[in-house]
């Protein structure tokens, strides 16, 4: 039996048994979610302390022998291996806490955690044509697809390390930056056309609004399809000249790609994921566990006479201020100069905005963005300024805007 694992589980059982927290879920699921949250801490000691807070457990109710045994082993050489096991199997740990003492002793003795480790580093990322460094000026939130109760974990991916270990490492999705660039270019394009960008009542045909801001959607027999048929043809008989005219007239849309009716126009760039600089990603010296902190998101009741607090309590895992994320963009070789310039403008706009990720309204996600080898945005800006009437006429012919926009 692994002594460190046994002492750690004894401590978790004691914390859960003496919890004073109220909840409306089955206790096993509730505890598992709290273990998920606490196991994101960099050390076993820090994870234990966080679990006590999350479970609202008074340490005075836990036996001294349990505390002493845990403290004795929490700094041993295999403590990180036990922490890795908790990250991998939080629900197994929760199930062990639900067992009667005899069954628990038998079960804990059968668990082997050899080979479960976060040792090694991921294979280094390849270089990009345009290198980008994002530096967090305050905490950065980027939620994963799953949650742990009322807590949102930072997005992670599983990778194979150079030593054969499976690492679960944080990253900021390149597709998220691509989406923010699309929004920024859409607003910039409409302003250049003399159109006020509005999300509540857009002064555009709805299909074109979605094409600008979300890349469109594939729809058979849609308004977009009918409007575009005479310009770019049917799905089985595309007019090359019409496709070329669309790309030449709207280089910002051509750059990022879009869906038009029942056809897809591929984009010209590939945006890589952004990896925090740390030892596990192979691009820094700090341990990945040191990069995180938790941000509490609590809405207080404004009515002072309210007896029962009914505010929403939640928390999100964030990268700390000062963290650097490294990534980049690669441009297809057949991208036209105007499309490249539109990319330069998009990067310029995102950098000027200075916010990425989630919870921006709370001030979270403020960053500085440095680009190496970014295209010059001036050609694209001059194109929009000098060809406004031609572009608007083309959009009117597509049924994308009304004459009132001119």
Secondary structure, 3 states (H helix, E strand, C coil): CCHHHHHHHHHHHHHHHCECCCCCCCHHHHHHHHHHHHCCCCCHHHHHHHHHHHHCECHHHCCHHHHHHHHHHCCCCCHHHHHHHHHHCHHHHHHHHHCCHHHHHHHHCCCCCCCCCCCCCECCCCCCCEEEEEEECCCEECEEEEEECCEEEECEEEEEECCCCEEEEECECHHHHHHHHHHHHHHHHHHHCCCCCCCCCCCCCHHHHHHHHHCCCCCCCCHHHHHHHHHHEECCEECHHHHHHHHHHCHHHHHHCEEECCEEECCCEEECCEEECCCCCCCCCCCHHHHEEEEEEECCCCCCCCCCCCCCEEEEEEECCCCEEEEEEEECCCCCHHHHHHHHHHHHHHHHHCECCECHHHCCCEEEEEEECCCCCHHHHHHHHHCHHHHHHHHHHHCCCCHHHC
